[in-house]
Amino acid sequence: MAAAEPASQRRQTRRIALGGITAALVLLALTASAWSPTADLAFMTLASLSLAVATIETGQRGAWLVYAATALIGLAWPGLAFSWPFLVFFGPYPLIRAQIDPRLAALPARLVRVLAGGVLALAGILLFAGRQALAVVQEHGAWLWFVLPLAGLAAIALYDLALGLLIRFYMQRLKR
């Protein structure tokens, strides 16, 4: 077997190093989210941005490997109680976004991304907070069945916009 070309080895080494760095940034954001009394969503968004950067720098396969590694480590520390939002929503969302964006025009892509985010969020709520959500709805009335999904989709659309702006900032200013 012939030795690999030096340029090819450099690219591969760079991709592996960037994957490790983005994994460390994800774990740092998860740990900060667990320790912070506030700003959980901000740290989860930073973890999401790190996965988006992993997608840009290492490709989709590398980003999925970063997600798998950080998900497994996140289960050990800070634990399932703190990392489930990342495992169910904030981790897969930028990876799914990277698969949707090249296939669709801007407006249909945004709609599909928000709906996919709604499915991820609903899955997370049902898996980890289903009883509490039902108790809140029963306590405050049936009108919440209509308001909460709309408010959730609006929040996901806002998150999608913020993540898109952060990705654009990275692409224009930081990536070199």
TIVO-2410 file (N, C-alpha, C; in nm, 3 decimals):
# residues 176
REC num residu      c1      c2      c3 atome chaine
REC   1      M   0.085  -0.117   0.000     N      A
REC   1      M   0.000   0.000   0.000    CA      A
REC   1      M   0.089   0.124   0.000     C      A
REC   2      A   0.064   0.211  -0.090     N      A
REC   2      A   0.146   0.332  -0.105    CA      A
REC   2      A   0.113   0.431   0.006     C      A
REC   3      A   0.212   0.509   0.038     N      A
REC   3      A   0.192   0.612   0.140    CA      A
REC   3      A   0.100   0.721   0.085     C      A
REC   4      A   0.019   0.776   0.174     N      A
REC   4      A  -0.073   0.883   0.134    CA      A
REC   4      A   0.006   1.010   0.102     C      A
REC   5      E  -0.052   1.091   0.019     N      A
REC   5      E   0.011   1.217  -0.017    CA      A
REC   5      E   0.016   1.309   0.105     C      A
REC   6      P   0.122   1.390   0.117     N      A
REC   6      P   0.132   1.480   0.232    CA      A
REC   6      P   0.015   1.579   0.240     C      A
REC   7      A  -0.032   1.631   0.127     N      A
REC   7      A  -0.145   1.726   0.131    CA      A
REC   7      A  -0.270   1.655   0.180     C      A
REC   8      S  -0.290   1.533   0.138     N      A
REC   8      S  -0.406   1.456   0.182    CA      A
REC   8      S  -0.398   1.427   0.332     C      A
REC   9      Q  -0.279   1.394   0.378     N      A
REC   9      Q  -0.260   1.369   0.521    CA      A
REC   9      Q  -0.285   1.496   0.602     C      A
REC  10      R  -0.241   1.609   0.552     N      A
REC  10      R  -0.263   1.736   0.623    CA      A
REC  10      R  -0.412   1.767   0.633     C      A
REC  11      R  -0.484   1.746   0.523     N      A
REC  11      R  -0.629   1.771   0.525    CA      A
REC  11      R  -0.698   1.679   0.625     C      A
REC  12      Q  -0.661   1.552   0.623     N      A
REC  12      Q  -0.722   1.456   0.715    CA      A
REC  12      Q  -0.688   1.490   0.860     C      A
REC  13      T  -0.563   1.526   0.886     N      A
REC  13      T  -0.523   1.565   1.021    CA      A
REC  13      T  -0.597   1.690   1.065     C      A
REC  14      R  -0.613   1.785   0.976     N      A
REC  14      R  -0.686   1.908   1.008    CA      A
REC  14      R  -0.831   1.878   1.041     C      A
REC  15      R  -0.895   1.792   0.963     N      A
REC  15      R  -1.035   1.756   0.988    CA      A
REC  15      R  -1.050   1.686   1.122     C      A
REC  16      I  -0.959   1.596   1.154     N      A
REC  16      I  -0.966   1.525   1.283    CA      A
REC  16      I  -0.946   1.623   1.398     C      A
REC  17      A  -0.849   1.713   1.385     N      A
REC  17      A  -0.823   1.811   1.490    CA      A
REC  17      A  -0.943   1.904   1.509     C      A
REC  18      L  -1.001   1.950   1.399     N      A
REC  18      L  -1.118   2.038   1.410    CA      A
REC  18      L  -1.237   1.964   1.469     C      A
REC  19      G  -1.251   1.837   1.438     N      A
REC  19      G  -1.357   1.757   1.501    CA      A
REC  19      G  -1.338   1.748   1.651     C      A
REC  20      G  -1.215   1.727   1.695     N      A
REC  20      G  -1.187   1.722   1.838    CA      A
REC  20      G  -1.209   1.856   1.906     C      A
REC  21      I  -1.170   1.963   1.840     N      A
REC  21      I  -1.190   2.096   1.897    CA      A
REC  21      I  -1.339   2.128   1.909     C      A
REC  22      T  -1.416   2.098   1.805     N      A
REC  22      T  -1.559   2.127   1.813    CA      A
REC  22      T  -1.627   2.037   1.916     C      A
REC  23      A  -1.581   1.914   1.932     N      A
REC  23      A  -1.636   1.827   2.037    CA      A
REC  23      A  -1.607   1.886   2.174     C      A
REC  24      A  -1.486   1.937   2.193     N      A
REC  24      A  -1.452   2.000   2.320    CA      A
REC  24      A  -1.538   2.124   2.345     C      A
REC  25      L  -1.565   2.202   2.241     N      A
REC  25      L  -1.651   2.320   2.257    CA      A
REC  25      L  -1.794   2.280   2.292     C      A
REC  26      V  -1.844   2.173   2.232     N      A
REC  26      V  -1.978   2.123   2.266    CA      A
REC  26      V  -1.982   2.083   2.413     C      A
REC  27      L  -1.883   2.006   2.457     N      A
REC  27      L  -1.880   1.961   2.596    CA      A
REC  27      L  -1.864   2.078   2.693     C      A
REC  28      L  -1.787   2.177   2.654     N      A
REC  28      L  -1.773   2.297   2.737    CA      A
REC  28      L  -1.907   2.370   2.750     C      A
REC  29      A  -1.980   2.381   2.640     N      A
REC  29      A  -2.111   2.447   2.644    CA      A
REC  29      A  -2.210   2.366   2.728     C      A
REC  30      L  -2.206   2.233   2.717     N      A
REC  30      L  -2.295   2.150   2.798    CA      A
REC  30      L  -2.264   2.163   2.946     C      A
REC  31      T  -2.136   2.165   2.980     N      A
REC  31      T  -2.096   2.181   3.119    CA      A
REC  31      T  -2.136   2.318   3.171     C      A
REC  32      A  -2.115   2.422   3.092     N      A
REC  32      A  -2.156   2.557   3.134    CA      A
REC  32      A  -2.307   2.565   3.151     C      A
REC  33      S  -2.381   2.497   3.065     N      A
REC  33      S  -2.526   2.495   3.077    CA      A
REC  33      S  -2.569   2.426   3.206     C      A
REC  34      A  -2.500   2.320   3.243     N      A
REC  34      A  -2.534   2.248   3.366    CA      A
REC  34      A  -2.501   2.331   3.490     C      A
REC  35      W  -2.396   2.408   3.486     N      A
REC  35      W  -2.353   2.484   3.603    CA      A
REC  35      W  -2.418   2.621   3.612     C      A
REC  36      S  -2.467   2.671   3.502     N      A
REC  36      S  -2.523   2.806   3.500    CA      A
REC  36      S  -2.667   2.804   3.552     C      A
REC  37      P  -2.700   2.896   3.643     N      A
REC  37      P  -2.838   2.902   3.689    CA      A
REC  37      P  -2.932   2.961   3.583     C      A
REC  38      T  -2.876   3.036   3.491     N      A
REC  38      T  -2.954   3.092   3.380    CA      A
REC  38      T  -2.875   3.068   3.252     C      A
REC  39      A  -2.926   3.115   3.143     N      A
REC  39      A  -2.857   3.110   3.013    CA      A
REC  39      A  -2.840   2.968   2.960     C      A
REC  40      D  -2.926   2.874   3.001     N      A
REC  40      D  -2.917   2.738   2.949    CA      A
REC  40      D  -2.934   2.736   2.798     C      A
REC  41      L  -3.033   2.810   2.750     N      A
REC  41      L  -3.058   2.809   2.606    CA      A
REC  41      L  -2.943   2.871   2.528     C      A
REC  42      A  -2.879   2.971   2.585     N      A
REC  42      A  -2.765   3.033   2.517    CA      A
REC  42      A  -2.650   2.933   2.505     C      A
REC  43      F  -2.624   2.858   2.610     N      A
REC  43      F  -2.515   2.760   2.604    CA      A
REC  43      F  -2.552   2.643   2.511     C      A
REC  44      M  -2.679   2.604   2.510     N      A
REC  44      M  -2.721   2.498   2.418    CA      A
REC  44      M  -2.708   2.546   2.273     C      A
REC  45      T  -2.738   2.674   2.250     N      A
REC  45      T  -2.722   2.729   2.115    CA      A
REC  45      T  -2.574   2.732   2.076     C      A
REC  46      L  -2.486   2.761   2.170     N      A
REC  46      L  -2.342   2.755   2.141    CA      A
REC  46      L  -2.298   2.612   2.108     C      A
REC  47      A  -2.356   2.515   2.178     N      A
REC  47      A  -2.326   2.375   2.146    CA      A
REC  47      A  -2.374   2.343   2.005     C      A
REC  48      S  -2.492   2.393   1.970     N      A
REC  48      S  -2.545   2.374   1.834    CA      A
REC  48      S  -2.456   2.440   1.730     C      A
REC  49      L  -2.411   2.560   1.759     N      A
REC  49      L  -2.322   2.630   1.666    CA      A
REC  49      L  -2.192   2.552   1.648     C      A
REC  50      S  -2.142   2.493   1.755     N      A
REC  50      S  -2.020   2.413   1.743    CA      A
REC  50      S  -2.042   2.294   1.650     C      A
REC  51      L  -2.159   2.233   1.656     N      A
REC  51      L  -2.189   2.123   1.564    CA      A
REC  51      L  -2.204   2.174   1.421     C      A
REC  52      A  -2.260   2.293   1.405     N      A
REC  52      A  -2.270   2.351   1.271    CA      A
REC  52      A  -2.130   2.378   1.215     C      A
REC  53      V  -2.039   2.426   1.299     N      A
REC  53      V  -1.901   2.448   1.257    CA      A
REC  53      V  -1.836   2.314   1.221     C      A
REC  54      A  -1.866   2.211   1.300     N      A
REC  54      A  -1.813   2.078   1.267    CA      A
REC  54      A  -1.864   2.031   1.131     C      A
REC  55      T  -1.989   2.062   1.099     N      A
REC  55      T  -2.044   2.026   0.969    CA      A
REC  55      T  -1.970   2.100   0.858     C      A
REC  56      I  -1.944   2.228   0.879     N      A
REC  56      I  -1.875   2.308   0.778    CA      A
REC  56      I  -1.732   2.259   0.759     C      A
REC  57      E  -1.664   2.232   0.867     N      A
REC  57      E  -1.520   2.202   0.862    CA      A
REC  57      E  -1.488   2.055   0.835     C      A
REC  58      T  -1.571   1.964   0.883     N      A
REC  58      T  -1.538   1.822   0.870    CA      A
REC  58      T  -1.634   1.746   0.781     C      A
REC  59      G  -1.741   1.810   0.736     N      A
REC  59      G  -1.841   1.742   0.655    CA      A
REC  59      G  -1.949   1.680   0.743     C      A
REC  60      Q  -2.052   1.629   0.678     N      A
REC  60      Q  -2.165   1.576   0.755    CA      A
REC  60      Q  -2.127   1.450   0.832     C      A
REC  61      R  -2.048   1.365   0.772     N      A
REC  61      R  -2.008   1.243   0.842    CA      A
REC  61      R  -1.926   1.276   0.967     C      A
REC  62      G  -1.833   1.368   0.954     N      A
REC  62      G  -1.753   1.409   1.069    CA      A
REC  62      G  -1.837   1.475   1.177     C      A
REC  63      A  -1.936   1.554   1.136     N      A
REC  63      A  -2.023   1.620   1.233    CA      A
REC  63      A  -2.110   1.519   1.307     C      A
REC  64      W  -2.159   1.418   1.236     N      A
REC  64      W  -2.237   1.313   1.303    CA      A
REC  64      W  -2.150   1.236   1.402     C      A
REC  65      L  -2.023   1.216   1.369     N      A
REC  65      L  -1.931   1.151   1.464    CA      A
REC  65      L  -1.907   1.239   1.586     C      A
REC  66      V  -1.893   1.369   1.564     N      A
REC  66      V  -1.877   1.462   1.677    CA      A
REC  66      V  -2.002   1.458   1.764     C      A
REC  67      Y  -2.120   1.458   1.701     N      A
REC  67      Y  -2.245   1.451   1.778    CA      A
REC  67      Y  -2.252   1.322   1.858     C      A
REC  68      A  -2.221   1.209   1.796     N      A
REC  68      A  -2.228   1.080   1.866    CA      A
REC  68      A  -2.132   1.078   1.984     C      A
REC  69      A  -2.011   1.126   1.963     N      A
REC  69      A  -1.912   1.127   2.071    CA      A
REC  69      A  -1.955   1.218   2.185     C      A
REC  70      T  -2.001   1.338   2.152     N      A
REC  70      T  -2.040   1.432   2.258    CA      A
REC  70      T  -2.169   1.387   2.326     C      A
REC  71      A  -2.256   1.320   2.254     N      A
REC  71      A  -2.379   1.269   2.316    CA      A
REC  71      A  -2.344   1.162   2.420     C      A
REC  72      L  -2.255   1.071   2.384     N      A
REC  72      L  -2.216   0.966   2.479    CA      A
REC  72      L  -2.142   1.024   2.599     C      A
REC  73      I  -2.050   1.116   2.574     N      A
REC  73      I  -1.978   1.179   2.685    CA      A
REC  73      I  -2.074   1.265   2.767     C      A
REC  74      G  -2.168   1.333   2.700     N      A
REC  74      G  -2.266   1.415   2.771    CA      A
REC  74      G  -2.357   1.334   2.862     C      A
REC  75      L  -2.381   1.208   2.827     N      A
REC  75      L  -2.458   1.122   2.916    CA      A
REC  75      L  -2.381   1.093   3.044     C      A
REC  76      A  -2.249   1.082   3.033     N      A
REC  76      A  -2.167   1.057   3.152    CA      A
REC  76      A  -2.149   1.185   3.234     C      A
REC  77      W  -2.119   1.293   3.168     N      A
REC  77      W  -2.106   1.423   3.235    CA      A
REC  77      W  -2.152   1.531   3.139     C      A
REC  78      P  -2.245   1.609   3.169     N      A
REC  78      P  -2.310   1.637   3.295    CA      A
REC  78      P  -2.427   1.545   3.329     C      A
REC  79      G  -2.458   1.448   3.247     N      A
REC  79      G  -2.563   1.352   3.279    CA      A
REC  79      G  -2.688   1.378   3.196     C      A
REC  80      L  -2.776   1.279   3.197     N      A
REC  80      L  -2.898   1.285   3.116    CA      A
REC  80      L  -2.988   1.401   3.157     C      A
REC  81      A  -2.995   1.431   3.286     N      A
REC  81      A  -3.084   1.537   3.333    CA      A
REC  81      A  -3.049   1.672   3.273     C      A
REC  82      F  -2.921   1.697   3.248     N      A
REC  82      F  -2.879   1.825   3.193    CA      A
REC  82      F  -2.859   1.822   3.042     C      A
REC  83      S  -2.828   1.706   2.987     N      A
REC  83      S  -2.792   1.703   2.845    CA      A
REC  83      S  -2.904   1.657   2.754     C      A
REC  84      W  -3.021   1.623   2.806     N      A
REC  84      W  -3.127   1.574   2.717    CA      A
REC  84      W  -3.171   1.678   2.615     C      A
REC  85      P  -3.174   1.808   2.643     N      A
REC  85      P  -3.210   1.901   2.534    CA      A
REC  85      P  -3.111   1.896   2.419     C      A
REC  86      F  -2.983   1.878   2.450     N      A
REC  86      F  -2.883   1.866   2.344    CA      A
REC  86      F  -2.899   1.734   2.269     C      A
REC  87      L  -2.923   1.628   2.341     N      A
REC  87      L  -2.936   1.496   2.278    CA      A
REC  87      L  -3.052   1.490   2.182     C      A
REC  88      V  -3.163   1.555   2.218     N      A
REC  88      V  -3.286   1.540   2.139    CA      A
REC  88      V  -3.306   1.653   2.040     C      A
REC  89      F  -3.269   1.776   2.074     N      A
REC  89      F  -3.301   1.889   1.987    CA      A
REC  89      F  -3.177   1.965   1.939     C      A
REC  90      F  -3.100   2.021   2.031     N      A
REC  90      F  -2.992   2.112   1.994    CA      A
REC  90      F  -2.877   2.042   1.922     C      A
REC  91      G  -2.859   1.914   1.943     N      A
REC  91      G  -2.756   1.840   1.871    CA      A
REC  91      G  -2.797   1.802   1.730     C      A
REC  92      P  -2.909   1.733   1.714     N      A
REC  92      P  -2.948   1.691   1.579    CA      A
REC  92      P  -2.992   1.806   1.488     C      A
REC  93      Y  -3.042   1.916   1.544     N      A
REC  93      Y  -3.099   2.022   1.462    CA      A
REC  93      Y  -3.001   2.079   1.359     C      A
REC  94      P  -2.877   2.119   1.397     N      A
REC  94      P  -2.788   2.172   1.293    CA      A
REC  94      P  -2.746   2.066   1.191     C      A
REC  95      L  -2.745   1.940   1.230     N      A
REC  95      L  -2.710   1.834   1.137    CA      A
REC  95      L  -2.823   1.810   1.037     C      A
REC  96      I  -2.946   1.815   1.086     N      A
REC  96      I  -3.061   1.803   0.995    CA      A
REC  96      I  -3.069   1.926   0.906     C      A
REC  97      R  -3.040   2.042   0.964     N      A
REC  97      R  -3.040   2.166   0.885    CA      A
REC  97      R  -2.941   2.156   0.769     C      A
REC  98      A  -2.825   2.098   0.794     N      A
REC  98      A  -2.723   2.084   0.689    CA      A
REC  98      A  -2.770   1.990   0.578     C      A
REC  99      Q  -2.862   1.901   0.608     N      A
REC  99      Q  -2.913   1.811   0.505    CA      A
REC  99      Q  -3.029   1.874   0.429     C      A
REC 100      I  -3.104   1.962   0.493     N      A
REC 100      I  -3.221   2.024   0.430    CA      A
REC 100      I  -3.180   2.140   0.339     C      A
REC 101      D  -3.090   2.225   0.386     N      A
REC 101      D  -3.057   2.349   0.314    CA      A
REC 101      D  -3.013   2.330   0.169     C      A
REC 102      P  -2.925   2.236   0.137     N      A
REC 102      P  -2.883   2.226  -0.004    CA      A
REC 102      P  -2.991   2.172  -0.097     C      A
REC 103      R  -3.093   2.110  -0.042     N      A
REC 103      R  -3.193   2.043  -0.125    CA      A
REC 103      R  -3.312   2.131  -0.161     C      A
REC 104      L  -3.337   2.237  -0.084     N      A
REC 104      L  -3.458   2.318  -0.103    CA      A
REC 104      L  -3.422   2.466  -0.117     C      A
REC 105      A  -3.516   2.541  -0.173     N      A
REC 105      A  -3.502   2.686  -0.180    CA      A
REC 105      A  -3.515   2.744  -0.039     C      A
REC 106      A  -3.485   2.871  -0.023     N      A
REC 106      A  -3.476   2.932   0.110    CA      A
REC 106      A  -3.605   2.922   0.191     C      A
REC 107      L  -3.718   2.964   0.137     N      A
REC 107      L  -3.842   2.964   0.214    CA      A
REC 107      L  -3.893   2.823   0.245     C      A
REC 108      P  -3.901   2.733   0.147     N      A
REC 108      P  -3.941   2.596   0.182    CA      A
REC 108      P  -3.843   2.530   0.280     C      A
REC 109      A  -3.715   2.559   0.267     N      A
REC 109      A  -3.617   2.502   0.359    CA      A
REC 109      A  -3.643   2.550   0.501     C      A
REC 110      R  -3.673   2.678   0.517     N      A
REC 110      R  -3.702   2.731   0.651    CA      A
REC 110      R  -3.825   2.664   0.710     C      A
REC 111      L  -3.929   2.647   0.629     N      A
REC 111      L  -4.051   2.582   0.676    CA      A
REC 111      L  -4.023   2.437   0.718     C      A
REC 112      V  -3.951   2.364   0.635     N      A
REC 112      V  -3.919   2.224   0.668    CA      A
REC 112      V  -3.831   2.217   0.792     C      A
REC 113      R  -3.734   2.310   0.805     N      A
REC 113      R  -3.648   2.310   0.923    CA      A
REC 113      R  -3.728   2.336   1.050     C      A
REC 114      V  -3.819   2.432   1.046     N      A
REC 114      V  -3.899   2.463   1.164    CA      A
REC 114      V  -3.990   2.346   1.200     C      A
REC 115      L  -4.050   2.283   1.100     N      A
REC 115      L  -4.135   2.167   1.128    CA      A
REC 115      L  -4.053   2.050   1.181     C      A
REC 116      A  -3.935   2.028   1.125     N      A
REC 116      A  -3.847   1.922   1.176    CA      A
REC 116      A  -3.804   1.953   1.320     C      A
REC 117      G  -3.776   2.080   1.347     N      A
REC 117      G  -3.743   2.120   1.483    CA      A
REC 117      G  -3.860   2.099   1.577     C      A
REC 118      G  -3.982   2.125   1.529     N      A
REC 118      G  -4.100   2.100   1.610    CA      A
REC 118      G  -4.115   1.953   1.644     C      A
REC 119      V  -4.086   1.867   1.549     N      A
REC 119      V  -4.093   1.722   1.574    CA      A
REC 119      V  -3.987   1.682   1.677     C      A
REC 120      L  -3.865   1.735   1.662     N      A
REC 120      L  -3.760   1.704   1.759    CA      A
REC 120      L  -3.797   1.754   1.899     C      A
REC 121      A  -3.849   1.876   1.907     N      A
REC 121      A  -3.887   1.933   2.037    CA      A
REC 121      A  -4.001   1.854   2.100     C      A
REC 122      L  -4.099   1.817   2.019     N      A
REC 122      L  -4.211   1.738   2.071    CA      A
REC 122      L  -4.163   1.603   2.121     C      A
REC 123      A  -4.072   1.540   2.047     N      A
REC 123      A  -4.017   1.412   2.091    CA      A
REC 123      A  -3.945   1.427   2.225     C      A
REC 124      G  -3.867   1.533   2.239     N      A
REC 124      G  -3.798   1.557   2.365    CA      A
REC 124      G  -3.893   1.581   2.480     C      A
REC 125      I  -3.997   1.659   2.456     N      A
REC 125      I  -4.094   1.687   2.561    CA      A
REC 125      I  -4.167   1.560   2.601     C      A
REC 126      L  -4.210   1.482   2.503     N      A
REC 126      L  -4.282   1.358   2.534    CA      A
REC 126      L  -4.194   1.256   2.604     C      A
REC 127      L  -4.067   1.248   2.564     N      A
REC 127      L  -3.976   1.151   2.626    CA      A
REC 127      L  -3.936   1.189   2.768     C      A
REC 128      F  -3.910   1.318   2.791     N      A
REC 128      F  -3.849   1.357   2.917    CA      A
REC 128      F  -3.935   1.445   3.007     C      A
REC 129      A  -4.040   1.505   2.955     N      A
REC 129      A  -4.120   1.595   3.038    CA      A
REC 129      A  -4.269   1.582   3.007     C      A
REC 130      G  -4.311   1.466   2.962     N      A
REC 130      G  -4.450   1.447   2.920    CA      A
REC 130      G  -4.550   1.467   3.032     C      A
REC 131      R  -4.524   1.408   3.147     N      A
REC 131      R  -4.618   1.421   3.260    CA      A
REC 131      R  -4.628   1.564   3.309     C      A
REC 132      Q  -4.515   1.632   3.316     N      A
REC 132      Q  -4.517   1.771   3.361    CA      A
REC 132      Q  -4.592   1.859   3.261     C      A
REC 133      A  -4.573   1.834   3.133     N      A
REC 133      A  -4.643   1.913   3.030    CA      A
REC 133      A  -4.793   1.889   3.038     C      A
REC 134      L  -4.833   1.764   3.056     N      A
REC 134      L  -4.977   1.736   3.070    CA      A
REC 134      L  -5.035   1.800   3.195     C      A
REC 135      A  -4.960   1.801   3.304     N      A
REC 135      A  -5.007   1.863   3.427    CA      A
REC 135      A  -5.027   2.013   3.408     C      A
REC 136      V  -4.936   2.078   3.338     N      A
REC 136      V  -4.949   2.223   3.313    CA      A
REC 136      V  -5.072   2.250   3.228     C      A
REC 137      V  -5.093   2.170   3.126     N      A
REC 137      V  -5.210   2.190   3.039    CA      A
REC 137      V  -5.339   2.167   3.116     C      A
REC 138      Q  -5.343   2.064   3.198     N      A
REC 138      Q  -5.464   2.036   3.275    CA      A
REC 138      Q  -5.489   2.144   3.380     C      A
REC 139      E  -5.383   2.199   3.435     N      A
REC 139      E  -5.397   2.303   3.537    CA      A
REC 139      E  -5.448   2.434   3.479     C      A
REC 140      H  -5.403   2.471   3.360     N      A
REC 140      H  -5.436   2.602   3.303    CA      A
REC 140      H  -5.546   2.600   3.200     C      A
REC 141      G  -5.589   2.485   3.158     N      A
REC 141      G  -5.701   2.480   3.065    CA      A
REC 141      G  -5.664   2.426   2.928     C      A
REC 142      A  -5.769   2.390   2.855     N      A
REC 142      A  -5.751   2.326   2.724    CA      A
REC 142      A  -5.700   2.424   2.618     C      A
REC 143      W  -5.714   2.554   2.640     N      A
REC 143      W  -5.667   2.651   2.540    CA      A
REC 143      W  -5.516   2.642   2.518     C      A
REC 144      L  -5.444   2.587   2.617     N      A
REC 144      L  -5.299   2.571   2.600    CA      A
REC 144      L  -5.264   2.471   2.490     C      A
REC 145      W  -5.355   2.379   2.458     N      A
REC 145      W  -5.329   2.284   2.349    CA      A
REC 145      W  -5.311   2.356   2.216     C      A
REC 146      F  -5.370   2.474   2.204     N      A
REC 146      F  -5.358   2.551   2.080    CA      A
REC 146      F  -5.242   2.651   2.086     C      A
REC 147      V  -5.220   2.708   2.203     N      A
REC 147      V  -5.121   2.813   2.217    CA      A
REC 147      V  -4.978   2.757   2.223     C      A
REC 148      L  -4.958   2.650   2.299     N      A
REC 148      L  -4.822   2.598   2.318    CA      A
REC 148      L  -4.756   2.550   2.188     C      A
REC 149      P  -4.825   2.476   2.100     N      A
REC 149      P  -4.758   2.439   1.975    CA      A
REC 149      P  -4.720   2.559   1.889     C      A
REC 150      L  -4.808   2.659   1.883     N      A
REC 150      L  -4.776   2.779   1.805    CA      A
REC 150      L  -4.660   2.856   1.866     C      A
REC 151      A  -4.660   2.869   1.998     N      A
REC 151      A  -4.549   2.937   2.065    CA      A
REC 151      A  -4.420   2.858   2.049     C      A
REC 152      G  -4.429   2.726   2.054     N      A
REC 152      G  -4.310   2.643   2.034    CA      A
REC 152      G  -4.253   2.657   1.894     C      A
REC 153      L  -4.340   2.658   1.793     N      A
REC 153      L  -4.292   2.675   1.656    CA      A
REC 153      L  -4.232   2.815   1.635     C      A
REC 154      A  -4.291   2.915   1.700     N      A
REC 154      A  -4.235   3.051   1.691    CA      A
REC 154      A  -4.096   3.055   1.756     C      A
REC 155      A  -4.081   2.988   1.871     N      A
REC 155      A  -3.950   2.985   1.937    CA      A
REC 155      A  -3.848   2.910   1.851     C      A
REC 156      I  -3.890   2.802   1.787     N      A
REC 156      I  -3.798   2.727   1.700    CA      A
REC 156      I  -3.760   2.811   1.579     C      A
REC 157      A  -3.855   2.886   1.524     N      A
REC 157      A  -3.823   2.974   1.410    CA      A
REC 157      A  -3.723   3.081   1.452     C      A
REC 158      L  -3.738   3.135   1.572     N      A
REC 158      L  -3.643   3.234   1.624    CA      A
REC 158      L  -3.505   3.172   1.645     C      A
REC 159      Y  -3.503   3.051   1.700     N      A
REC 159      Y  -3.377   2.980   1.719    CA      A
REC 159      Y  -3.311   2.952   1.584     C      A
REC 160      D  -3.390   2.911   1.485     N      A
REC 160      D  -3.337   2.884   1.351    CA      A
REC 160      D  -3.276   3.010   1.291     C      A
REC 161      L  -3.343   3.122   1.309     N      A
REC 161      L  -3.291   3.249   1.259    CA      A
REC 161      L  -3.158   3.284   1.328     C      A
REC 162      A  -3.154   3.269   1.461     N      A
REC 162      A  -3.031   3.300   1.535    CA      A
REC 162      A  -2.917   3.207   1.494     C      A
REC 163      L  -2.947   3.079   1.480     N      A
REC 163      L  -2.843   2.985   1.438    CA      A
REC 163      L  -2.794   3.017   1.298     C      A
REC 164      G  -2.885   3.053   1.209     N      A
REC 164      G  -2.846   3.091   1.074    CA      A
REC 164      G  -2.757   3.214   1.072     C      A
REC 165      L  -2.789   3.313   1.156     N      A
REC 165      L  -2.704   3.433   1.164    CA      A
REC 165      L  -2.566   3.400   1.220     C      A
REC 166      L  -2.561   3.313   1.320     N      A
REC 166      L  -2.432   3.273   1.376    CA      A
REC 166      L  -2.349   3.195   1.273     C      A
REC 167      I  -2.414   3.109   1.196     N      A
REC 167      I  -2.343   3.035   1.092    CA      A
REC 167      I  -2.291   3.131   0.985     C      A
REC 168      R  -2.374   3.226   0.946     N      A
REC 168      R  -2.331   3.324   0.846    CA      A
REC 168      R  -2.213   3.407   0.899     C      A
REC 169      F  -2.219   3.447   1.026     N      A
REC 169      F  -2.108   3.521   1.086    CA      A
REC 169      F  -1.981   3.437   1.082     C      A
REC 170      Y  -1.991   3.310   1.115     N      A
REC 170      Y  -1.873   3.223   1.111    CA      A
REC 170      Y  -1.818   3.214   0.970     C      A
REC 171      M  -1.905   3.195   0.873     N      A
REC 171      M  -1.860   3.178   0.734    CA      A
REC 171      M  -1.795   3.306   0.680     C      A
REC 172      Q  -1.849   3.423   0.715     N      A
REC 172      Q  -1.799   3.548   0.659    CA      A
REC 172      Q  -1.680   3.604   0.734     C      A
REC 173      R  -1.677   3.587   0.865     N      A
REC 173      R  -1.575   3.656   0.944    CA      A
REC 173      R  -1.469   3.565   1.004     C      A
REC 174      L  -1.507   3.445   1.045     N      A
REC 174      L  -1.414   3.363   1.121    CA      A
REC 174      L  -1.345   3.254   1.040     C      A
REC 175      K  -1.414   3.200   0.942     N      A
REC 175      K  -1.355   3.091   0.863    CA      A
REC 175      K  -1.253   3.150   0.766     C      A
REC 176      R  -1.134   3.099   0.770     N      A
REC 176      R  -1.029   3.146   0.680    CA      A
REC 176      R  -0.945   3.029   0.637     C      A
***
